[in-house]
Amino acid sequence: MNRGTARYPLLEIDLDKLKANLAALIERCQSLSVEVAGVVKGFSALPEAAGVYTECGVRSLASSRLSQLRALRGAGVACERVLIRIPMLSELPEVAEVADMSLQSELETLRALNAVCAKRGTRHRVILMADLGDLREGFWSREELVDAALEVEYKLDHLELAGVGTNLGCYGSVAATPEKLRELVSAAEAVERAIGRELQYISGGASTSVHMALDGTLPARVNHLRIGEFALLGGIYGCYPDFLRRDVFTLRMEVVECKPKPSYPVGELTVDAFGKTREYTDRGIRRRALCAAGRVDYGDPFDLTPRLAGVEVLGASSDHTILDAEDAAVPVRLGDVLDFGVSYGSLVYLTNTPEVRIVYRKNGRLYTAE
């Protein structure tokens, strides 16, 4: 906690800690002959942070947003650019322009993308996605997957079949397990038998699959992982290795009010500003602090972790964060700046909000990209 002179709210990104996390993960993946694609959507592909990936030897940077891939190119970040959200038909010309590779799950889209690339005189690499039960993107039928692979391989001259992949744990909460990834390997090998060659990639998912690379249970033929959150936040729910830093990102907010107040609202209760019915606990009069940032800036207030012991997040409106500071290890006062850890979801908000100032720390020095 400190009384700062900078403009708040502020997000500090420690590039040295990010580099240490990436280096540790890449070393472990390389020992298994697994290539890492660096997912940069979590921090909106900010070039300063994206550059850390390439410094660590990551060849491919991936995002679900074409605007972010375009920004990487505009910033001169040397990498293969991968679109990891299956594309809309309406955006295929831009896909062909700014992405080198994309994830795909619709034959009609593949045909249309091939036609776009033919007009441009370019080739585009694709990974065909297999849905293993999480029920997001991917071919559900293995026969349909194989048929699509055959068409890409032998009929769509401007597409290159780079591999087969999957995604787990993002929508359907299906756990990424060795058994699930053996299903992926089996599907990929069915494709390989059909096309008569070995695929470059069997892409075993995203951060939800990293734990298998760390505990030795990743099936041998899985050789590609799309890693974002695990490196950014030092792990993922249920798996936070002790060799990774969890404080790469720090949100700093200034206290604009701090005084004793009732802990239970006074008056007839209705819904809050977001149409939600809230529940409150009457704990008597307690010291309450308000910070000058809210849901508009970071999303869900309960995704924030106060770094000052004894401080508790009570909730937020659009522009205020409400904290219980009664038991704070150090008394909280007007004008103080409080530090918070962030979640992946809040990080996406913070790096897309103009009111949040972003600063970088490298070699002990703070600087901005402005």
C-alpha contacts under 8 A as a table, 3 or more apart, distances in Angstrom:
res1	aa1	res2	aa2	distance
1	M	308	L	7.12
1	M	336	D	6.60
1	M	337	V	5.59
1	M	338	L	5.08
1	M	339	D	6.59
2	N	336	D	5.54
2	N	337	V	5.19
2	N	338	L	7.08
3	R	335	G	6.09
3	R	336	D	4.66
3	R	337	V	5.49
4	G	336	D	7.36
4	G	337	V	6.38
7	R	10	L	6.90
7	R	357	R	7.04
8	Y	252	R	6.82
8	Y	253	M	5.82
8	Y	254	E	6.33
8	Y	292	A	7.88
8	Y	356	V	6.85
8	Y	357	R	6.68
9	P	251	L	7.17
9	P	252	R	5.64
9	P	253	M	4.74
9	P	254	E	6.83
9	P	292	A	7.14
9	P	293	A	6.44
9	P	355	E	7.26
9	P	356	V	5.22
9	P	357	R	6.36
10	L	251	L	5.82
10	L	252	R	5.08
10	L	253	M	6.69
10	L	356	V	5.39
10	L	357	R	4.63
10	L	358	I	5.80
10	L	359	V	7.30
11	L	249	F	6.85
11	L	250	T	5.67
11	L	251	L	4.58
11	L	252	R	6.26
11	L	350	L	7.33
11	L	356	V	6.72
11	L	357	R	6.14
11	L	358	I	4.86
11	L	359	V	6.28
12	E	249	F	5.70
12	E	250	T	5.14
12	E	251	L	6.44
12	E	252	R	7.79
12	E	358	I	6.00
12	E	359	V	4.94
12	E	360	Y	5.63
12	E	361	R	7.02
13	I	248	V	5.84
13	I	249	F	4.83
13	I	250	T	6.75
13	I	358	I	7.50
13	I	359	V	6.31
13	I	360	Y	4.82
13	I	361	R	6.09
14	D	17	K	5.53
14	D	18	L	6.39
14	D	248	V	5.09
14	D	249	F	6.46
14	D	360	Y	5.85
14	D	361	R	4.62
14	D	362	K	6.36
15	L	18	L	4.95
15	L	19	K	6.04
15	L	49	A	6.58
15	L	52	V	7.08
15	L	248	V	7.28
15	L	360	Y	6.70
15	L	361	R	5.93
15	L	362	K	5.56
16	D	19	K	5.06
16	D	20	A	6.22
16	D	361	R	7.38
16	D	362	K	5.70
16	D	363	N	6.95
17	K	20	A	5.03
17	K	21	N	6.26
17	K	245	R	6.46
17	K	247	D	7.72
17	K	248	V	5.58
18	L	21	N	5.17
18	L	22	L	6.19
18	L	52	V	7.49
18	L	231	A	6.88
18	L	232	L	6.41
18	L	245	R	7.85
18	L	248	V	5.84
19	K	22	L	5.11
19	K	23	A	5.98
19	K	52	V	6.03
19	K	53	Y	7.39
19	K	56	C	7.05
20	A	23	A	5.19
20	A	24	A	6.20
20	A	244	L	7.67
20	A	245	R	7.93
21	N	24	A	5.30
21	N	25	L	6.30
21	N	231	A	5.48
21	N	232	L	7.59
21	N	234	G	6.82
21	N	244	L	5.43
21	N	245	R	6.48
22	L	25	L	5.20
22	L	26	I	5.94
22	L	53	Y	7.14
22	L	56	C	6.95
22	L	231	A	5.70
23	A	26	I	5.18
23	A	27	E	6.03
23	A	56	C	6.14
24	A	27	E	5.30
24	A	28	R	6.49
24	A	243	F	7.84
24	A	244	L	7.62
25	L	28	R	5.26
25	L	29	C	6.16
25	L	231	A	7.39
26	I	29	C	5.01
26	I	30	Q	5.88
26	I	35	E	8.00
26	I	36	V	6.77
26	I	56	C	8.00
27	E	30	Q	5.21
27	E	31	S	6.32
28	R	31	S	5.26
28	R	32	L	6.93
28	R	213	A	7.22
28	R	214	L	6.95
29	C	32	L	5.28
29	C	33	S	6.37
29	C	34	V	4.96
29	C	35	E	6.79
29	C	36	V	7.28
29	C	213	A	6.40
30	Q	33	S	4.71
30	Q	34	V	5.33
30	Q	35	E	6.65
31	S	34	V	7.48
32	L	213	A	7.54
32	L	220	A	7.83
32	L	223	N	7.74
33	S	223	N	6.10
34	V	222	V	7.12
34	V	223	N	4.08
34	V	224	H	5.11
34	V	225	L	7.00
35	E	223	N	5.97
35	E	224	H	4.75
35	E	225	L	6.47
36	V	58	V	6.45
36	V	59	R	7.94
36	V	60	S	7.59
36	V	224	H	5.97
36	V	225	L	5.25
36	V	226	R	6.00
36	V	227	I	6.57
37	A	58	V	6.55
37	A	59	R	7.01
37	A	60	S	4.95
37	A	61	L	5.68
37	A	62	A	6.51
37	A	224	H	7.35
37	A	225	L	6.19
37	A	226	R	4.70
37	A	227	I	6.12
38	G	53	Y	6.62
38	G	58	V	6.61
38	G	60	S	6.22
38	G	61	L	4.70
38	G	62	A	5.83
38	G	226	R	6.03
38	G	227	I	5.29
38	G	228	G	5.96
39	V	42	G	7.36
39	V	61	L	5.83
39	V	62	A	4.53
39	V	63	S	5.73
39	V	226	R	6.12
39	V	227	I	5.45
39	V	228	G	4.41
39	V	229	E	7.97
40	V	43	F	5.96
40	V	44	S	6.29
40	V	45	A	4.83
40	V	46	L	7.89
40	V	50	A	6.53
40	V	61	L	6.65
40	V	62	A	6.00
40	V	63	S	5.73
40	V	228	G	6.26
41	K	44	S	4.63
41	K	45	A	5.59
41	K	62	A	7.41
41	K	63	S	4.98
41	K	64	S	6.60
41	K	65	R	7.35
41	K	68	Q	7.51
41	K	228	G	7.74
41	K	348	V	7.40
42	G	45	A	7.46
42	G	228	G	6.84
42	G	229	E	6.95
42	G	344	Y	6.35
42	G	345	G	7.73
42	G	347	L	6.31
42	G	348	V	5.19
43	F	46	L	6.23
43	F	49	A	7.90
43	F	347	L	6.30
43	F	348	V	5.78
43	F	351	T	5.71
44	S	68	Q	6.59
44	S	348	V	6.58
44	S	351	T	5.98
44	S	352	N	6.83
45	A	49	A	7.29
45	A	50	A	5.94
45	A	63	S	7.72
45	A	68	Q	5.68
45	A	69	L	7.67
45	A	71	A	7.57
45	A	72	L	6.95
46	L	49	A	5.63
46	L	50	A	6.02
47	P	50	A	4.83
47	P	51	G	5.80
47	P	71	A	7.93
47	P	72	L	6.40
47	P	75	A	6.49
47	P	77	V	7.08
48	E	51	G	5.37
48	E	52	V	7.03
48	E	369	A	7.72
49	A	52	V	5.35
49	A	53	Y	7.33
50	A	53	Y	5.48
50	A	54	T	7.08
50	A	61	L	7.86
50	A	72	L	7.99
50	A	77	V	7.61
51	G	54	T	5.26
51	G	55	E	6.20
51	G	77	V	6.45
52	V	55	E	4.95
52	V	56	C	6.31
53	Y	56	C	5.18
53	Y	57	G	6.65
53	Y	58	V	5.42
53	Y	61	L	7.92
54	T	57	G	5.00
54	T	58	V	4.85
54	T	59	R	6.44
54	T	77	V	7.90
54	T	78	A	7.45
54	T	79	C	7.24
55	E	58	V	7.34
58	V	61	L	7.41
58	V	79	C	7.97
59	R	79	C	5.44
59	R	80	E	6.14
60	S	79	C	5.39
60	S	80	E	4.46
60	S	81	R	5.87
60	S	82	V	6.75
61	L	79	C	6.31
61	L	80	E	6.17
61	L	81	R	5.27
61	L	82	V	6.08
62	A	69	L	7.57
62	A	81	R	5.86
62	A	82	V	4.46
62	A	83	L	5.83
62	A	84	I	6.31
62	A	226	R	7.68
63	S	66	L	7.29
63	S	68	Q	6.77
63	S	69	L	6.70
63	S	82	V	6.48
63	S	83	L	5.44
63	S	84	I	5.65
63	S	85	R	7.53
64	S	83	L	5.53
64	S	84	I	4.89
64	S	85	R	4.63
65	R	68	Q	5.40
65	R	69	L	6.72
65	R	83	L	7.07
65	R	85	R	7.50
66	L	69	L	5.03
66	L	70	R	6.13
66	L	83	L	6.98
66	L	94	E	7.53
66	L	95	V	7.09
66	L	98	V	7.13
66	L	99	A	7.59
67	S	70	R	5.05
67	S	71	A	6.14
68	Q	71	A	4.90
68	Q	72	L	6.26
69	L	72	L	5.11
69	L	73	R	6.47
69	L	81	R	6.24
69	L	82	V	7.73
69	L	83	L	7.78
69	L	98	V	6.39
69	L	99	A	6.86
70	R	73	R	5.16
70	R	74	G	6.14
70	R	98	V	5.75
71	A	74	G	4.88
71	A	75	A	6.04
72	L	75	A	5.15
72	L	76	G	6.36
72	L	77	V	5.41
73	R	76	G	5.15
73	R	77	V	5.90
73	R	78	A	7.46
73	R	98	V	7.72
74	G	77	V	7.71
80	E	99	A	7.77
80	E	100	D	6.05
80	E	101	M	7.68
81	R	98	V	7.35
81	R	99	A	5.06
81	R	100	D	5.30
81	R	101	M	6.54
82	V	99	A	5.61
82	V	100	D	5.99
82	V	101	M	4.77
82	V	102	S	5.40
82	V	103	L	7.98
83	L	86	I	7.37
83	L	87	P	7.92
83	L	95	V	7.80
83	L	99	A	6.20
83	L	101	M	6.36
83	L	102	S	4.55
83	L	103	L	6.47
84	I	102	S	5.99
84	I	103	L	5.46
85	R	102	S	7.73
85	R	103	L	6.60
86	I	102	S	7.17
86	I	103	L	5.51
86	I	104	Q	5.36
86	I	105	S	6.93
86	I	137	E	7.43
87	P	91	E	6.81
87	P	92	L	6.94
87	P	95	V	7.57
87	P	103	L	8.00
87	P	104	Q	7.42
87	P	109	T	7.87
88	M	91	E	5.45
88	M	92	L	6.74
88	M	109	T	7.83
89	L	92	L	5.60
89	L	109	T	6.17
89	L	112	A	7.40
90	S	93	P	7.85
91	E	94	E	5.45
91	E	95	V	6.28
92	L	95	V	4.76
92	L	96	A	6.14
92	L	112	A	7.64
92	L	113	L	5.90
92	L	116	V	7.08
93	P	96	A	5.25
93	P	97	E	6.28
93	P	113	L	7.72
93	P	116	V	6.18
94	E	97	E	4.88
94	E	98	V	6.07
94	E	99	A	7.88
95	V	98	V	5.61
95	V	99	A	5.31
96	A	99	A	5.91
96	A	100	D	7.26
96	A	113	L	7.36
96	A	116	V	7.14
96	A	117	C	6.28
96	A	122	T	7.99
96	A	124	H	6.83
99	A	102	S	6.97
99	A	124	H	7.97
100	D	124	H	5.75
100	D	125	R	6.31
101	M	124	H	5.86
101	M	125	R	4.46
101	M	126	V	5.37
101	M	127	I	7.59
102	S	125	R	6.62
102	S	126	V	5.05
102	S	127	I	6.32
103	L	126	V	5.80
103	L	127	I	4.87
103	L	128	L	5.99
103	L	129	M	6.45
104	Q	109	T	7.75
104	Q	110	L	7.20
104	Q	126	V	6.53
104	Q	127	I	6.12
104	Q	128	L	5.03
104	Q	129	M	5.96
104	Q	138	G	7.45
105	S	109	T	7.96
105	S	128	L	5.90
105	S	129	M	5.56
105	S	130	A	7.67
105	S	137	E	6.54
105	S	138	G	4.90
105	S	139	F	5.73
106	E	109	T	5.28
106	E	110	L	6.41
106	E	139	F	7.68
107	L	110	L	4.97
107	L	111	R	6.24
107	L	148	A	6.12
108	E	111	R	5.18
108	E	112	A	6.23
109	T	112	A	5.06
109	T	113	L	6.01
110	L	113	L	5.09
110	L	114	N	6.11
110	L	152	V	7.69
111	R	114	N	5.10
111	R	115	A	6.37
111	R	156	L	6.97
112	A	115	A	5.10
112	A	116	V	6.36
113	L	116	V	5.03
113	L	117	C	6.17
114	N	117	C	5.11
114	N	118	A	6.04
114	N	156	L	6.00
114	N	157	D	7.25
114	N	158	H	5.37
114	N	159	L	5.98
115	A	118	A	4.99
115	A	119	K	6.42
115	A	158	H	7.82
116	V	119	K	5.29
116	V	120	R	6.45
117	C	120	R	4.94
117	C	121	G	5.85
117	C	122	T	5.15
117	C	123	R	6.07
117	C	124	H	7.18
117	C	158	H	5.94
117	C	159	L	7.89
118	A	121	G	4.97
118	A	122	T	6.40
118	A	123	R	7.78
118	A	158	H	5.99
119	K	122	T	7.92
121	G	158	H	7.92
122	T	158	H	6.51
123	R	157	D	7.98
123	R	158	H	4.54
123	R	159	L	5.43
123	R	160	E	6.99
124	H	158	H	6.43
124	H	159	L	4.92
124	H	160	E	6.08
125	R	159	L	5.70
125	R	160	E	4.58
125	R	161	L	5.98
125	R	162	A	5.86
126	V	159	L	6.95
126	V	160	E	6.14
126	V	161	L	5.29
126	V	162	A	5.56
126	V	163	G	6.98
127	I	161	L	6.38
127	I	162	A	5.54
127	I	163	G	4.67
127	I	164	V	5.12
127	I	165	G	6.27
127	I	201	Y	7.95
128	L	138	G	7.41
128	L	139	F	7.94
128	L	145	L	7.48
128	L	149	A	7.51
128	L	161	L	7.76
128	L	163	G	6.40
128	L	164	V	4.75
128	L	165	G	6.13
129	M	137	E	6.87
129	M	138	G	4.40
129	M	139	F	6.19
129	M	164	V	5.74
129	M	165	G	4.77
129	M	166	T	5.21
129	M	167	N	7.85
130	A	137	E	7.56
130	A	138	G	4.33
130	A	139	F	4.79
130	A	140	W	6.37
130	A	142	R	7.84
130	A	145	L	7.22
130	A	164	V	7.05
130	A	165	G	6.07
130	A	166	T	5.19
130	A	167	N	7.98
130	A	184	L	7.23
130	A	187	A	7.83
131	D	134	D	6.62
131	D	135	L	6.24
131	D	136	R	6.96
131	D	137	E	6.21
131	D	138	G	4.28
131	D	139	F	5.50
131	D	140	W	5.20
131	D	166	T	6.24
131	D	167	N	7.28
132	L	135	L	7.46
132	L	140	W	7.27
132	L	166	T	7.11
132	L	167	N	7.90
132	L	168	L	7.64
132	L	180	K	6.97
132	L	183	E	7.49
132	L	184	L	7.48
133	G	168	L	7.90
133	G	172	G	7.48
133	G	174	V	6.88
134	D	167	N	7.36
134	D	168	L	5.63
134	D	169	G	6.45
134	D	170	C	7.34
134	D	171	Y	6.11
134	D	172	G	4.39
134	D	173	S	6.55
134	D	174	V	5.32
135	L	138	G	7.88
135	L	171	Y	6.93
135	L	172	G	6.08
136	R	167	N	7.77
136	R	170	C	7.85
136	R	171	Y	6.20
136	R	172	G	7.44
137	E	167	N	7.70
138	G	166	T	7.14
139	F	142	R	7.01
139	F	144	E	6.66
139	F	145	L	5.68
140	W	144	E	7.65
140	W	145	L	7.76
141	S	144	E	5.14
141	S	145	L	6.33
142	R	145	L	4.90
142	R	146	V	6.17
142	R	187	A	6.60
143	E	146	V	5.16
143	E	147	D	6.13
144	E	147	D	5.06
144	E	148	A	6.11
145	L	148	A	5.20
145	L	149	A	6.20
145	L	191	V	7.65
146	V	149	A	5.00
146	V	150	L	6.19
146	V	190	A	7.02
146	V	191	V	5.24
146	V	194	A	7.02
147	D	150	L	5.13
147	D	151	E	6.33
148	A	151	E	5.15
148	A	152	V	6.22
149	A	152	V	5.14
149	A	153	E	5.99
149	A	161	L	7.13
149	A	191	V	6.59
149	A	195	I	7.48
150	L	153	E	5.07
150	L	154	Y	6.00
150	L	155	K	7.77
150	L	191	V	7.88
150	L	194	A	6.95
150	L	195	I	6.08
151	E	154	Y	5.39
151	E	155	K	5.07
151	E	156	L	6.32
152	V	155	K	5.77
152	V	156	L	4.85
152	V	157	D	7.47
152	V	159	L	6.39
152	V	160	E	6.94
152	V	161	L	6.38
153	E	156	L	6.62
153	E	157	D	7.68
153	E	159	L	7.78
153	E	160	E	6.85
153	E	161	L	6.22
153	E	195	I	6.92
154	Y	157	D	7.12
156	L	159	L	5.69
157	D	160	E	7.67
161	L	199	L	7.64
162	A	199	L	6.13
162	A	200	Q	5.48
162	A	201	Y	6.10
163	G	188	A	7.69
163	G	199	L	5.18
163	G	200	Q	5.70
163	G	201	Y	4.43
163	G	202	I	5.66
163	G	203	S	7.19
164	V	184	L	7.90
164	V	188	A	5.80
164	V	199	L	7.71
164	V	201	Y	6.50
164	V	202	I	5.24
164	V	203	S	6.19
165	G	184	L	7.17
165	G	201	Y	7.76
165	G	202	I	5.65
165	G	203	S	4.23
165	G	204	G	5.89
165	G	205	G	6.74
166	T	184	L	7.13
166	T	203	S	6.51
166	T	204	G	5.94
166	T	205	G	5.36
167	N	170	C	7.31
167	N	204	G	7.31
167	N	205	G	4.73
167	N	206	A	6.71
168	L	171	Y	7.72
168	L	172	G	7.74
168	L	173	S	7.24
168	L	174	V	5.86
168	L	175	A	6.40
168	L	176	A	5.64
168	L	205	G	6.46
168	L	206	A	7.67
168	L	208	T	6.92
168	L	209	S	7.82
169	G	172	G	6.09
169	G	173	S	4.26
169	G	174	V	4.81
169	G	175	A	5.54
169	G	176	A	6.64
169	G	208	T	6.48
170	C	173	S	6.01
170	C	174	V	7.88
171	Y	174	V	7.91
175	A	208	T	7.71
176	A	180	K	6.34
176	A	181	L	7.27
176	A	208	T	6.21
176	A	209	S	5.48
177	T	180	K	5.21
177	T	181	L	6.38
177	T	209	S	7.48
177	T	212	M	7.58
178	P	181	L	5.13
178	P	182	R	6.05
178	P	212	M	7.34
178	P	217	T	6.17
178	P	218	L	5.98
178	P	219	P	6.26
179	E	182	R	5.10
179	E	183	E	6.50
180	K	183	E	5.10
180	K	184	L	6.62
181	L	184	L	4.78
181	L	185	V	6.23
181	L	204	G	6.44
181	L	218	L	7.71
181	L	219	P	6.69
181	L	222	V	7.66
182	R	185	V	4.93
182	R	186	S	6.11
182	R	219	P	6.34
183	E	186	S	5.06
183	E	187	A	6.27
184	L	187	A	5.08
184	L	188	A	6.11
184	L	202	I	7.74
184	L	204	G	7.51
185	V	188	A	5.00
185	V	189	E	6.04
185	V	202	I	6.96
185	V	219	P	7.96
185	V	221	R	6.67
185	V	222	V	6.97
186	S	189	E	5.13
186	S	190	A	6.26
187	A	190	A	5.09
187	A	191	V	6.47
188	A	191	V	5.05
188	A	192	E	6.24
188	A	199	L	7.76
188	A	202	I	6.83
189	E	192	E	4.79
189	E	193	R	6.14
190	A	193	R	5.23
190	A	194	A	6.33
191	V	194	A	5.09
191	V	195	I	6.22
192	E	195	I	5.28
192	E	196	G	5.63
192	E	197	R	5.38
192	E	198	E	5.48
192	E	199	L	6.51
193	R	196	G	5.19
193	R	197	R	7.01
199	L	202	I	7.15
201	Y	222	V	7.55
201	Y	223	N	6.10
201	Y	224	H	6.03
202	I	221	R	6.91
202	I	222	V	5.06
202	I	223	N	5.67
202	I	224	H	5.99
203	S	222	V	6.23
203	S	223	N	6.38
203	S	224	H	4.43
203	S	225	L	5.62
203	S	226	R	7.65
204	G	209	S	6.80
204	G	222	V	5.80
204	G	223	N	7.40
204	G	224	H	6.09
204	G	225	L	5.59
204	G	226	R	8.00
205	G	208	T	7.08
205	G	209	S	5.84
205	G	224	H	7.85
205	G	225	L	5.56
205	G	226	R	6.06
206	A	209	S	5.71
206	A	210	V	7.07
206	A	225	L	5.69
206	A	226	R	4.46
206	A	227	I	5.28
206	A	228	G	7.39
207	S	210	V	5.23
207	S	225	L	7.71
207	S	226	R	6.77
207	S	227	I	5.08
207	S	228	G	6.32
207	S	229	E	6.11
207	S	230	F	5.40
207	S	236	I	7.11
208	T	211	H	7.13
208	T	236	I	7.09
209	S	212	M	5.97
209	S	213	A	7.49
209	S	225	L	7.64
210	V	213	A	5.25
210	V	214	L	6.62
210	V	225	L	7.52
210	V	227	I	7.73
210	V	230	F	7.59
211	H	214	L	5.05
211	H	215	D	6.17
211	H	239	C	6.85
212	M	215	D	5.22
212	M	216	G	5.78
212	M	217	T	4.82
212	M	218	L	4.63
213	A	216	G	5.56
213	A	217	T	6.58
213	A	218	L	5.33
214	L	217	T	7.87
215	D	218	L	7.90
218	L	222	V	6.98
219	P	222	V	5.75
220	A	223	N	7.61
227	I	230	F	6.38
227	I	231	A	6.93
228	G	231	A	5.75
228	G	232	L	6.25
229	E	232	L	4.93
229	E	233	L	5.74
229	E	234	G	7.56
229	E	235	G	6.88
229	E	236	I	6.82
229	E	344	Y	6.45
230	F	233	L	5.73
230	F	234	G	5.34
230	F	235	G	4.16
230	F	236	I	5.63
231	A	234	G	5.29
231	A	235	G	6.60
231	A	244	L	7.87
232	L	235	G	7.77
232	L	246	R	7.74
232	L	248	V	6.57
232	L	249	F	7.87
233	L	236	I	7.30
233	L	245	R	7.22
233	L	246	R	4.99
233	L	247	D	6.94
233	L	248	V	6.65
233	L	249	F	7.69
233	L	343	S	7.49
233	L	344	Y	7.40
234	G	240	Y	6.16
234	G	241	P	7.20
234	G	244	L	4.91
234	G	245	R	5.11
234	G	246	R	4.51
234	G	247	D	7.77
235	G	239	C	5.67
235	G	240	Y	4.34
235	G	241	P	6.52
235	G	244	L	7.37
235	G	246	R	7.52
236	I	239	C	5.37
236	I	240	Y	6.13
237	Y	240	Y	7.36
240	Y	244	L	7.45
241	P	244	L	5.84
242	D	245	R	7.73
245	R	248	V	6.59
246	R	249	F	7.98
247	D	250	T	6.58
247	D	341	G	6.74
249	F	341	G	6.67
249	F	342	V	6.88
250	T	339	D	6.35
250	T	340	F	5.73
250	T	341	G	5.36
250	T	342	V	6.86
251	L	339	D	5.67
251	L	340	F	5.04
251	L	341	G	6.35
251	L	342	V	6.92
252	R	337	V	6.21
252	R	338	L	5.52
252	R	339	D	4.65
252	R	340	F	6.36
253	M	291	C	5.87
253	M	292	A	6.39
253	M	293	A	6.77
253	M	337	V	5.42
253	M	338	L	5.47
253	M	339	D	6.77
254	E	291	C	5.34
254	E	292	A	5.94
254	E	335	G	5.97
254	E	336	D	5.73
254	E	337	V	4.35
254	E	338	L	6.37
255	V	258	C	7.11
255	V	289	A	6.49
255	V	290	L	5.60
255	V	291	C	4.36
255	V	292	A	6.52
255	V	333	R	7.16
255	V	334	L	5.39
255	V	335	G	5.13
255	V	336	D	5.41
255	V	337	V	6.19
255	V	338	L	7.45
256	V	289	A	7.59
256	V	290	L	5.74
256	V	291	C	5.57
256	V	292	A	6.23
256	V	334	L	5.70
256	V	335	G	6.18
257	E	288	R	7.95
257	E	289	A	5.59
257	E	290	L	5.11
257	E	291	C	7.25
257	E	333	R	7.90
257	E	334	L	5.67
258	C	287	R	6.79
258	C	288	R	5.53
258	C	289	A	4.24
258	C	290	L	6.38
258	C	332	V	7.28
258	C	333	R	6.01
258	C	334	L	5.80
259	K	287	R	5.28
259	K	288	R	5.59
259	K	289	A	6.77
260	P	285	I	6.13
260	P	286	R	5.15
260	P	287	R	4.07
260	P	288	R	5.85
261	K	285	I	5.23
261	K	286	R	5.66
261	K	287	R	6.26
261	K	288	R	6.42
262	P	265	P	6.98
262	P	282	D	7.82
262	P	283	R	7.82
262	P	284	G	5.70
262	P	285	I	4.38
262	P	286	R	6.32
263	S	280	Y	7.72
263	S	281	T	6.95
263	S	282	D	5.45
263	S	283	R	5.67
263	S	284	G	5.68
263	S	285	I	5.95
263	S	286	R	6.38
264	Y	280	Y	6.05
264	Y	281	T	6.26
264	Y	282	D	4.94
264	Y	283	R	7.41
264	Y	284	G	7.50
265	P	269	L	7.73
265	P	280	Y	7.83
270	T	277	T	6.86
271	V	274	F	7.44
271	V	275	G	5.09
271	V	276	K	5.09
271	V	277	T	4.74
271	V	278	R	7.02
272	D	275	G	5.31
272	D	276	K	5.41
272	D	277	T	6.43
272	D	278	R	7.13
273	A	276	K	7.46
273	A	317	S	6.93
283	R	286	R	7.41
286	R	324	D	7.13
286	R	325	A	7.66
286	R	326	E	5.58
287	R	324	D	6.23
287	R	325	A	5.42
287	R	326	E	4.62
288	R	322	I	7.09
288	R	323	L	5.71
288	R	324	D	4.82
288	R	325	A	5.49
288	R	326	E	6.92
289	A	322	I	6.00
289	A	323	L	5.06
289	A	324	D	6.33
289	A	325	A	6.14
289	A	332	V	7.55
290	L	320	H	6.20
290	L	321	T	5.51
290	L	322	I	4.81
290	L	323	L	6.21
291	C	294	G	7.96
291	C	320	H	5.60
291	C	321	T	5.05
291	C	322	I	6.73
291	C	323	L	7.97
292	A	319	D	6.26
292	A	320	H	5.18
292	A	321	T	6.73
293	A	296	V	7.67
293	A	297	D	6.19
293	A	318	S	7.62
293	A	319	D	4.75
293	A	320	H	4.92
293	A	321	T	5.97
294	G	297	D	5.46
294	G	298	Y	6.50
294	G	299	G	7.43
294	G	301	P	7.36
294	G	316	A	5.69
294	G	317	S	5.74
294	G	318	S	4.81
294	G	319	D	3.95
294	G	320	H	4.53
294	G	321	T	5.24
295	R	298	Y	5.28
295	R	299	G	4.36
295	R	300	D	6.03
295	R	301	P	6.62
295	R	316	A	6.37
295	R	317	S	6.14
295	R	318	S	4.73
295	R	319	D	6.44
295	R	320	H	7.74
295	R	321	T	7.98
296	V	299	G	6.07
296	V	318	S	5.27
296	V	319	D	6.53
296	V	349	Y	7.83
296	V	353	T	7.91
297	D	318	S	7.94
297	D	319	D	7.59
297	D	349	Y	6.05
297	D	350	L	5.70
297	D	353	T	5.94
297	D	355	E	7.53
297	D	356	V	7.07
298	Y	301	P	7.20
298	Y	345	G	7.86
298	Y	346	S	4.60
298	Y	347	L	6.94
298	Y	348	V	7.76
298	Y	349	Y	4.87
298	Y	350	L	5.24
299	G	303	D	7.97
299	G	345	G	7.29
299	G	346	S	5.58
299	G	349	Y	6.31
300	D	303	D	5.54
300	D	304	L	7.74
300	D	346	S	6.87
301	P	304	L	5.65
301	P	313	V	7.04
301	P	315	G	5.79
301	P	316	A	6.00
301	P	321	T	7.17
302	F	305	T	7.55
302	F	313	V	6.65
302	F	315	G	7.07
303	D	342	V	6.19
303	D	343	S	5.42
303	D	345	G	7.61
303	D	346	S	6.52
304	L	313	V	7.68
304	L	340	F	5.99
304	L	341	G	5.72
304	L	342	V	4.94
304	L	343	S	6.62
304	L	346	S	7.64
305	T	313	V	7.90
305	T	340	F	5.13
305	T	341	G	4.79
305	T	342	V	6.37
306	P	309	A	7.19
306	P	311	V	6.23
306	P	312	E	6.95
306	P	313	V	7.49
306	P	338	L	7.61
306	P	339	D	6.25
306	P	340	F	4.46
306	P	341	G	6.44
307	R	338	L	7.60
307	R	339	D	5.50
307	R	340	F	5.24
307	R	341	G	6.74
308	L	311	V	6.04
308	L	328	A	6.81
308	L	329	A	6.76
308	L	330	V	7.75
308	L	338	L	7.31
308	L	339	D	7.12
309	A	328	A	5.85
309	A	329	A	5.43
310	G	325	A	6.88
310	G	326	E	7.62
310	G	327	D	4.82
310	G	328	A	4.09
310	G	329	A	5.72
311	V	323	L	6.68
311	V	324	D	5.80
311	V	325	A	4.96
311	V	326	E	7.46
311	V	327	D	6.52
311	V	328	A	5.10
311	V	329	A	7.95
312	E	323	L	5.52
312	E	324	D	5.06
312	E	325	A	6.75
313	V	321	T	7.65
313	V	322	I	6.33
313	V	323	L	4.66
313	V	324	D	6.43
314	L	321	T	7.91
314	L	322	I	5.50
314	L	323	L	5.26
314	L	324	D	6.48
315	G	321	T	6.19
315	G	322	I	5.38
315	G	323	L	7.23
316	A	319	D	7.42
316	A	320	H	5.54
316	A	321	T	4.35
316	A	322	I	5.55
317	S	320	H	5.27
317	S	321	T	6.61
324	D	327	D	7.71
325	A	328	A	5.13
325	A	331	P	7.67
325	A	332	V	6.58
328	A	331	P	5.92
328	A	332	V	6.99
332	V	336	D	6.68
333	R	336	D	5.70
342	V	346	S	5.99
342	V	347	L	6.29
343	S	346	S	5.23
343	S	347	L	6.07
344	Y	347	L	5.08
344	Y	348	V	6.49
345	G	348	V	5.37
345	G	349	Y	6.76
346	S	349	Y	5.13
346	S	350	L	6.12
347	L	350	L	5.02
347	L	351	T	6.19
348	V	351	T	5.55
348	V	352	N	6.46
349	Y	352	N	5.26
349	Y	353	T	6.24
350	L	353	T	5.41
350	L	356	V	6.34
351	T	356	V	7.43
351	T	358	I	7.64
353	T	356	V	5.64
354	P	357	R	7.25
358	I	368	T	6.66
359	V	366	L	6.57
359	V	367	Y	5.62
359	V	368	T	4.67
359	V	369	A	7.35
360	Y	365	R	8.00
360	Y	366	L	5.51
360	Y	367	Y	5.37
360	Y	368	T	6.00
360	Y	369	A	7.96
361	R	364	G	6.12
361	R	365	R	5.37
361	R	366	L	4.50
361	R	367	Y	6.55
362	K	365	R	5.34
362	K	366	L	6.66
